[in-house]
Amino acid sequence: MDRRIQHVLRYLQQNCHRRWRLRDLASSVNLSPTRFSHLFHSETGLPLREYIKRLRLDKAKQLLATTFLRVKEISNQVGYGS
C-alpha cells in the first residue's frame, strides 16, 4: 500500500472523532485533492467518505460491546455528536 495512504489511515484511526476536509488530508501528504481521492479509492477500495463512515461505525460497535458508555457518549467519541 502507498505510504502516503498508510499515513492517512493511521491518522484517521487515531482521530476518528474529528471532522476532516479532503483538502487538508490531501495537503498533509502533498497531493492535490483530486489525486488524493483517486489514490485513496484505488488503495482502499472505498471512497474517503465511505471509509470514514465505516471506521466510525466499527469504533462505535466496539465501544458498545466493550464499555458501559451511553450511546450519546459513544456518538460523541466517534464524531457523530451534535
N, C-alpha and C positions, 0 to 999 in steps of 0.2 A: 504494500500500500504506500502511496505517496506520503513522504514525511510531513508535508505541509498539512495534509488532511489528518494524519495521525495527531499532529499537534492540536488542531482544532477539535478533534474528537475528545482528546483528553481534557481540554479546556471546557467543552460543553458538559462532559460528565461531572466535572468538579463544580460546575456552576449552573446546574440545571434550573435553578430558581431565578436566574437573571433573564432579562429581556435582551435580545441581540438584534442587531441590524446587520443585514447581509454585507453592507458596505464596510462595517467595522471588522467583521470576521475576515473578509477578503483582504482588507488592508493589513491585518495582523500577520498575514503570510505573504504579503507583497504580490497579490493578484488582483486583477480587476474583478468586480462583482460578477460579470458575465463568465469569465474564465473560471472563477472560483465555483460558481454554481454548476457549471458543466463538469469540472473535475470532481467536485463533491458527489454529484449524482453518479458519475461513472465509477468512482471508488467505493461508494457505499450501497449503490443500487437504489437509493432513495433521494428525493429532493430534500433540501435542507429543512424546510418546514415540517415535512413528514417525519424526518429523523428526530427532530426536536420534540415533536408531539409524542412519538413512541418512547423516547428517552424519559420524558416526564411521566407518562403513564406507567412505565416499568418501575420507575422510582416510587411512584405513589403506591403501586401494588406491593412493592417490597415493604414500604413503611406500614401499610395497612396490615400486612401479615406478621410483622415483627415488632410492632410498637403498640402502645395504648394511646397514641395521639388521636385527637379528633380529626374528622375529615377536613374541617376548616383549617386546622393547623397543617395538615399534610398538603392541602392545596396551596397554602402559602409557601411551604418549603419547596415545592416543585414548580413554582412560578405561575400558578393559576389563581393566586389571591387577588382580591379586588384592589 
